Amino acid sequence: MYPADLVMPMKAELTENGFTDLTSIESVNEFLQKPGTTLIMVNSVCGCAAGGARPGVLASLDNDKTPDNLGTVFAGFDMEATKAARDAMMPFPPSSPSIALFKDGELVHMLERHHIEGHSPMMIAENLKQAYNEHID
């Protein structure tokens, strides 16, 4: 488990921009039951989270259509919440970082680590924007 002083600034990068910090199984399950579209990012300490995933997911929100609900769990810190989020992302294997879009509780789009690692934030943002435009009314 990572120390809080390392994790908290990485969490804040998302929570200060409208993401709900999901820290328990119950909070993840309740969040996924919200109507509409829900984006959940599995945040991480890795370089591809800092260099691609977090900036990319934030840039994706500069779009006409955006998810109704924004949430995040932190791998290696919020262990139970991360497991609950990953369970909802099945059949995709656990991946950190990763970003999932749900519509009325159903997984409709997934970015795994191999879609993030080595890709620019703008490429990640464009991938997500396309998903928003396809799945959000």
C-alpha positions in Angstrom: 0.0 0.0 0.0 1.3 3.4 -1.0 1.8 6.1 1.7 -0.9 8.8 1.8 1.5 11.7 1.3 2.5 10.2 -2.0 -1.1 9.4 -3.1 -3.1 12.5 -2.0 -1.7 15.0 -4.6 -2.4 12.4 -7.4 -5.9 12.0 -6.1 -6.4 15.8 -5.8 -5.5 16.2 -9.5 -8.8 14.6 -10.2 -11.0 15.4 -7.2 -10.2 19.1 -7.6 -11.6 18.8 -11.1 -15.0 17.3 -10.2 -14.2 13.6 -9.7 -15.6 11.8 -6.6 -13.0 10.0 -4.6 -14.5 6.5 -4.2 -12.8 4.8 -1.2 -15.0 1.8 -0.3 -16.9 -1.0 -1.9 -20.2 0.6 -1.0 -19.2 4.0 -2.5 -18.3 2.3 -5.8 -21.4 0.2 -5.9 -23.7 3.3 -5.1 -21.8 5.4 -7.7 -22.3 2.8 -10.4 -26.0 2.8 -9.7 -26.4 6.5 -10.6 -28.5 7.1 -13.7 -26.9 8.3 -16.9 -23.2 7.9 -17.8 -20.5 7.3 -15.3 -16.7 7.5 -15.9 -14.4 5.8 -13.4 -10.7 6.1 -13.6 -8.4 3.6 -11.8 -5.7 6.1 -10.8 -2.1 5.0 -10.1 1.3 6.2 -9.1 2.8 5.0 -12.4 4.3 7.4 -14.9 1.7 6.7 -17.5 -1.0 7.8 -15.1 0.8 11.1 -14.5 2.0 11.6 -18.1 -1.1 10.4 -19.9 -4.1 9.1 -18.1 -4.9 12.0 -15.6 -4.2 14.8 -18.1 -6.0 12.9 -20.8 -9.1 12.2 -18.8 -9.2 15.9 -17.7 -8.8 17.1 -21.3 -11.6 14.8 -22.4 -14.0 16.8 -20.4 -13.6 19.7 -22.8 -16.3 18.3 -25.0 -20.0 19.1 -25.8 -21.0 15.7 -24.3 -19.4 14.6 -21.0 -20.3 11.9 -18.4 -22.9 12.7 -15.8 -20.8 11.2 -13.0 -17.0 11.3 -12.6 -15.4 8.9 -10.1 -12.0 7.6 -9.3 -10.4 4.8 -7.2 -6.7 4.6 -6.4 -4.9 1.3 -7.1 -2.5 0.3 -4.3 -4.2 2.6 -1.8 -8.0 2.2 -1.8 -7.7 -1.6 -2.2 -11.4 -2.7 -1.7 -12.8 0.2 -3.8 -10.4 -0.6 -6.6 -11.4 -4.2 -6.5 -15.1 -3.3 -6.7 -14.4 -1.0 -9.6 -12.4 -3.6 -11.4 -15.1 -6.2 -10.8 -17.5 -3.9 -12.6 -15.0 -3.6 -15.5 -15.0 -7.4 -16.2 -14.3 -9.1 -18.5 -11.3 -6.8 -18.8 -8.4 -7.8 -16.6 -7.2 -5.6 -13.8 -5.2 -2.7 -15.2 -3.7 0.5 -13.7 -4.3 3.0 -14.8 -7.6 2.4 -16.6 -10.6 4.4 -17.5 -14.1 2.9 -17.9 -17.3 4.5 -19.2 -20.7 3.1 -18.0 -24.1 3.9 -19.2 -26.9 3.1 -16.8 -24.5 0.8 -15.0 -23.4 -1.1 -18.1 -19.8 -1.0 -19.3 -19.8 0.6 -22.7 -16.1 1.7 -23.2 -12.8 0.7 -21.7 -9.3 2.1 -21.8 -6.8 -0.4 -20.4 -3.2 0.4 -19.5 -2.0 -0.7 -23.0 -4.3 2.0 -24.5 -2.8 4.6 -22.2 0.9 3.7 -21.9 3.0 5.4 -24.6 0.0 7.5 -25.8 -0.2 11.3 -25.4 -2.9 12.9 -23.2 -4.5 14.3 -26.4 -4.8 10.8 -27.9 -6.4 9.5 -24.7 -8.7 12.5 -24.6 -9.7 12.0 -28.2 -10.5 8.3 -27.6 -12.7 9.3 -24.6 -14.4 12.1 -26.5 -15.4 9.7 -29.3 -16.8 7.4 -26.6 -18.8 10.2 -25.1 -20.1 11.3 -28.4 -21.2 7.7 -29.2 -22.7 6.8 -25.8 -24.0 10.0 -24.3 -27.4 11.3 -25.5 
